[in-house]
Amino acid sequence: MATTDFKDYYAVLGVNKTASADEIKQAFRKLARKYHPDVNPGNKQAEARFKEINEAYEVLSDSEKRQKYDQFGQYWKQVGQGFPGGGAGVDMGGFDFSQYGSFDDFINELLGRFGGGGTRSTRQSYSYRTSTGAGPNGYAGYSGYGDFGFQDVGAATPQDSEAIISLTFSEAFHGVQKRFNLGNETIDVRIPAGAKPGTRLRVRGKGQISPLTQQRGDLYLKVELQSHPFFQFEGDNLVCEVPITPDEAVLGASIEVPTPDGSVNVKLPAGVRSGQSLRLRGKGWPQPKSGRSDQLVKIAIATPRDISQQEREYYEKIRTIRTYNPRSNLQNIRL
């Protein structure tokens, strides 16, 4: 990576390098709400900024990745990779890998030095970029934006490759088609609806080629979802947090709650408590066989800060006539 390509992820999120995990999370959520594509339809600059924010949060929210990033800066991705491709700033013991056009060139020369005999365990790292495609060829599990780190093991057998694929919640929910550029080859991969974090699917015959047998392994795609400012996963279900006012909590109300399909009316029971969850059956994530999981709506009672004079008078009146004491069970607590 050239120095000019380096991204200061702390600057992207607007936090200091000493920021805590909570501070990083809060900064991400604030920026994600501002630049989310749903809030800025058709705004390419906002879309690019949103992807940059997700990229920064993906690294800084992972303690292991953040440690490498803090220690090695722009070369953090090369740490632990067996073949760096001549990456600048990485000590390779004086050996110059930049003379080889590809990893296969290096392996072929290495095998030639040993008379072409025997096997050698190898690892390889590639950076692939995807773009949206419309072709019908190829069906696999999942794809997405971002750099993909591939590792190959075993020079004498078909070499499988593994990629970590980043998808937006919308792409994973609805399904999407992506076009992969794998070196000199371009393939179209259709992603069915319902991808979840950790899903690992196979694209047959699209892995790396064994230098000895010339047989090709498979490409395994492991799904990661970009963080969403409203929806999260809890097992197979979707979960979200919805704020309500004190009077809605006391008296009950009918409120609108966003779901993947759009807003629905939800009836709040009188006396609902902060932290209580309401279940919307069949409004969650697409399931592999059929149907959808549930959506859990966590209630958060929001206390208003700025109120009118009339509202203040009514709150004061309620306080004078209130009979409920939520701390009555604390009166006899002692150590």
N, C-alpha and C positions, 0 to 999 in steps of 0.2 A: 504493500500500500504506500503510495506516495504521501509525502508530508502534507501536501495540499488536500488530500482526500480525508485526512483525519477529522473526525467529528468530536467535539468536546460535548459529551453527553450531559455533563453537569450544566453547561451553558444552555443546552437545548431545553432542559427542564427548568432552568433559572434557579438552581440551588447551588450551595457551596459543596466542596468536596467532603466536608465533614458532616453533611446532612444525614440525619437518621433515616431509617427505612420508612417511618411514618411520614416524615417531611417529604421524601421523594414520592411516596404514594399520593399525598395530598397535592403536590405540585402537578403530578401527572393527571390526576382526575380533573383539576381545574383547567388545564390546557386541553385535555381530551374533550371536555364539554364544549370548549370554545371553538375548536377546529374540527369537530366530528362532521363527517360527510353529510349526515342527516340534518345537521344545523346549517351547513353551507352547501346546498345542492348545486352541482355544476361548477363549483369553485375549485379549480385545479391547484391553486396555490395553497388553499386550506387543506386539500387532500394530501398534497406533498408534505405539508407541515405536520399533519396528523400521523402520517407514516413515520416521519422523523421522530416525533414524540414517542410513538410506540417502540421504535427501535432503541431509543435511549432508555426507556423504562424497562424493556426486556433485559438489558444488560445490568442496569443499576439496581433492579429489584432482585436479582439473583446474586446471592452473596459470593458464590464462587466466581462467577463472571466478573463481578465488580472488583474483586480482589485482583484478578488478572489484569483488568483494565487499568486499575490504579497503579499496578506494578510495572506493566509493560507498555502502557499507552497505546499507540497506533498499531503495535505488533502483538496485541494480546491474543488475537485469534490464532496466531501461528504457534503459540506455546503448546507443547505436547504433540504437535503434528510431526510425523516421521519424515516427510519430504516437503520442505518449504518452498521449493521452486525458486531458490535463490533469493528469498525475501531479504530486503535490506535491513541491516541492524540486528540480524540474528547470527549468532556465532555457530558456524558449521565446522569448526575444527580446521579451518583453512581450506576446506574443499569447496570448489566453485561449481554449484549446481546450475548456474545460469547458462552454461555452455550447452545444455540440453533443451531442445524445443519442447519436449514433453516427458512425462514420467516413463512412458513406454520406451523412449529413446535411451533413457538412463538404464532401464532394466535390460534391454537388448544388448547394450554394450557390456553391462556387468556380466550377463550370461555368456557373452562371447569370450570374455576374459577367462572364464572358467570352463571353456570348451562346450558350453551349452548344456552341461549336465547338471543334475540335481535340482532341488527346489529351494526357493528362498521366500521366507515370509516377508510380505511387503505391506506398507500402508501408504495411502495416497490421500491428498486433500485437494478438492476442487471447489471453486466458487461458481455456482450456477445462478442465473437470473431468469425469472419467468415473466411472461407477458400474456395478456388475455388473448386467446385464440378462438377461432370458430370452427376449426376442422373437426371431423367426426372420428378421427383415428385414435385408437388407444383408449383403453378403459382401465383405470386404476382407482386407487382410493382418493388421494388428496394431494393438493398442490397449493402454491401461494407465492407471495412476494418474499424477497429476501435472499440472502446468501445461504447456500446449502453446503454443509461440511460432509464430505464423503470419505469413507474409510473402506479399503479393500484388504482382504486377508487371504493369502495363499496364491502364489504365482503360478502353481501347477494346476489349479482347479478354476472353474468359472468363478469370477470375482463378483460377489454381490456388493452393492453400494447402498448406503443408507443416507437419507436426507431428512433434516428437520424442516417441516413446511409450516410457514406462518400464514394463517387465514384470518380474515375479518369474521366477526360473528355472522354477518349477512351472507358472506360467501359460503360459510360452513352450513348455515341453516338452509339456504335455498339450493345449494349446489352450484357449481361453476365449472367452466372449462378453461384450462390454462395451456399455454404453449411453452414448452421447455426447449431451451437451447443447450444441448449436451455436446459441447465441443463443436464438431462439424455437422452434427445431426440435430434436427428439430422434430419434436414429437408433440402431438396434441393429447392431453389427458383430461378426460371428463370426470369431474368430482361429483358424486351423488350427494343429495341432501343428507345431513345428519352427521357430518364429521364432528368428532369430539376430541378434546385434548388427550393425547396418548394413543389415539387410533393409529395402527401401523398396518398399511396395506402394501401389496406387491405389484409392481409392473414387470411382467415377465420379459426376460431377454433384453433389458435396457440398463443392465449394470456395466461393469468394466470388463474388458477383454483380457483373458489370461495370456501373458506373453509367450507361454510355452505351448498351450493347446489351441489358442485363438478362439476358444469358446467364451461365450458371454454370459455373465451372471445376471441376476435380477436386481431391480431397483426397488428398495423398500422406502416408503414414505411415512414418516411419523409426524402426526399433526400437532401443531401448537396453535392456540387461538390468541389473537391480539386482545389485549384487555379492552373491556367495554365499560363506558362510564355508568351504565345502569344495570345491565344483566351480568350475572355471575353463575357459575356452576356449583351445585351442591349435590354430589352424586350424579344421578341421571337427570335430576330436575334443574330447572332454571330458578334462580332466586333474585329478588330485587327488594329494594327498600323504598317505601312510599311515606312521605311526611303527611301528617294530618294535624288539624288544629285542636286545641283543648275542648272546644264545644262539640266538635265532631266526635271526639273520643267519649265524651259524657253522654251525648244525646243519640249517637249513631248518625249515619249519613249514607248517601249514595255518592261514590266518587269514581272518577275515571282512572284506570290503571293501564299503562302501556303493556302490550304483549308483543311477541314477534309478528303477529298478524295485524296489529293496530290496537287502539284503546278499547277497553270494555268497561262496562259499569259494574262496580263491585259494591255490595251492601255491607256497610260497617255495622256490626252489632253495637248497641248501646253499652258503654262501659268497657270497650276494648282497651287493652293495655299496651303501652309502649314495649316493643320487642315481640309482641304476639304475632304469629304468622297465620295468614289466610291462604287456603289452597285453591288454585284455579285448575281444575282437572282438565287434562288434555290440552293445556295451553303452553306446555314446555317444549322440549327438544324432540325432533323426529327420532324414532326408535328404529333399530336395524330391521326388525321383522314387520311391524305395522304400528300405526298409531303414534302418539306422542306422549312424552312424560308430562308431569305437572309443573306449574309455575307457582312458587311460594312467594307470597307478598308479606314482607316483614314491615310491621307498623312502627313508625317513629313519630311520637307526639312532638310537634314543633312549637316551641313557646315564642310568641311574637315579641319582638323588641320594641317596635314603634307602634303605639296604639293611640287612638283618638281620645279626647277628653271624655266623651260619652262612654267609650269602652272602659276606660279607667274607672269611671263612676260605677259601672255595672260590676266590674271585677271586685271593687271594694265592697259593694253591697253583698255580693256572693260571699266574700270573706267573713262578713259580719254574721251571716245567717247559716253558714256552712256547718253541717253536723258531722261530716266525715273527717276522720283523722287518720291518715295513712301511717302514722308513726306510733299509734297506740300500743302496738305490741313491742315497742322498744323501751318502754318506761322502766321495766324491772330487770333490764339486762345489766349484769355486773361481772367483774372478773374475780 
